[in-house]
């Protein structure tokens, strides 16, 4: 009886640990929207280095999320959003300076 109780409590403890990690839905959504905004701004041509970094981290975030590595997915999504926003800003800045 004690052995069975020990096995059950061990299984509950092991499965419970996986439930404490929160899915980074908000971070993934923000990264996706920022990446799409950078793409629409023409960052692939006007700020290619930043755009490629944003794309790289966005794809890594999606891959990590699918494999349920939520901590890594959150980190990559935040990096993707950061580089996407920089690329978008640089693209709009170049467009504005070209129009002067």
C-alpha positions as CSV (number, residue, x, y, z in Angstrom):
1,X,0.0,0.0,0.0
2,X,2.8,2.4,0.9
3,X,4.6,1.6,-2.4
4,X,1.5,2.3,-4.4
5,X,0.9,5.6,-2.6
6,X,4.6,6.5,-3.3
7,X,4.2,5.8,-7.0
8,X,1.0,7.7,-7.3
9,X,2.4,10.8,-5.5
10,X,5.6,10.7,-7.6
11,X,3.5,10.6,-10.8
12,X,1.3,13.5,-9.6
13,X,4.4,15.5,-8.7
14,X,6.0,14.9,-12.1
15,X,2.9,15.7,-14.1
16,X,2.2,18.8,-11.9
17,X,5.5,20.4,-12.8
18,X,4.5,20.7,-16.5
19,X,1.3,22.5,-15.6
20,X,3.1,25.4,-13.9
21,X,4.6,26.8,-17.1
22,X,2.4,29.4,-18.7
23,X,2.1,29.5,-22.5
24,X,3.5,32.8,-23.8
25,X,0.4,33.6,-26.0
26,X,0.6,37.3,-25.6
27,X,4.4,37.4,-26.4
28,X,3.8,35.3,-29.5
29,X,1.0,37.5,-30.7
30,X,3.0,40.7,-30.1
31,X,6.0,39.2,-32.0
32,X,3.8,38.2,-34.9
33,X,2.1,41.6,-35.2
34,X,5.4,43.4,-34.9
35,X,7.0,41.1,-37.5
36,X,4.1,41.7,-39.9
37,X,4.2,45.4,-39.4
38,X,8.0,45.4,-40.2
39,X,7.3,43.4,-43.3
40,X,4.6,45.8,-44.5
41,X,6.9,48.7,-43.9
42,X,9.4,47.3,-46.4
43,X,12.0,46.4,-43.8
44,X,13.2,43.5,-45.9
45,X,14.7,46.0,-48.4
46,X,15.3,49.1,-46.2
47,X,16.6,47.4,-43.1
48,X,17.6,43.9,-44.1
49,X,19.9,43.0,-41.2
50,X,17.4,43.9,-38.5
51,X,14.6,42.2,-40.5
52,X,16.5,39.0,-40.9
53,X,17.3,38.9,-37.1
54,X,13.6,39.5,-36.4
55,X,12.6,36.7,-38.8
56,X,15.2,34.3,-37.3
57,X,14.0,34.9,-33.8
58,X,10.3,34.7,-34.8
59,X,10.8,31.3,-36.4
60,X,12.8,30.1,-33.4
61,X,9.9,31.2,-31.1
62,X,7.4,29.4,-33.2
63,X,9.5,26.2,-33.3
64,X,10.1,26.4,-29.5
65,X,6.4,26.9,-28.9
66,X,5.4,23.9,-31.0
67,X,7.9,21.8,-29.1
68,X,6.5,23.1,-25.8
69,X,9.7,24.9,-24.7
70,X,7.6,27.9,-23.5
71,X,10.5,29.7,-21.7
72,X,12.6,29.7,-24.8
73,X,9.6,30.6,-27.0
74,X,8.9,33.6,-24.7
75,X,12.6,34.8,-24.9
76,X,12.7,34.4,-28.7
77,X,9.4,36.1,-29.2
78,X,10.6,39.1,-27.2
79,X,13.8,39.3,-29.2
80,X,11.8,39.0,-32.4
81,X,9.5,41.9,-31.4
82,X,12.4,44.0,-30.4
83,X,14.2,43.6,-33.8
84,X,10.9,43.9,-35.7
85,X,10.2,47.2,-34.1
86,X,13.7,48.4,-34.8
87,X,13.5,47.3,-38.4
88,X,10.1,49.0,-38.9
89,X,11.4,52.2,-37.4
90,X,14.5,52.2,-39.5
91,X,12.4,51.5,-42.7
92,X,10.0,54.4,-42.0
93,X,13.0,56.6,-41.1
94,X,14.7,55.8,-44.5
95,X,11.4,56.4,-46.4
96,X,11.0,59.8,-44.7
97,X,14.5,60.9,-45.4
98,X,14.2,59.9,-49.0
99,X,11.1,62.1,-49.4
100,X,12.9,65.2,-48.2
